[in-house]
């Protein structure tokens, strides 16, 4: 069976987001609640998941240097 790479979902949770930024999970959770943060792709009672590309785009605009660039 052929699966297009477009079908693969690269989802992240708050812990993944915290690791991306090098901040605590509670700080990352706070950032996800800011106006303008991407809308979660999945919302369940105990988890929220975002598309990685959306979160990375938000970080590029709002968290300069998060990729380790100088």
VENLINJO-V777561 format. One line per field, one symbol per residue. psi: psi as a letter, one per 30 degrees, with the letter a starting at -180 (. if undefined). A space follows every 10 residues. Layout:
BEGIN
psi: ???
END
This chain:
BEGIN
psi: kkkkfffkki klaeeeeeee fhlleeeeee effkkfkkkk fkjlegkkkl keeeeeeeee efikgffgk.
END
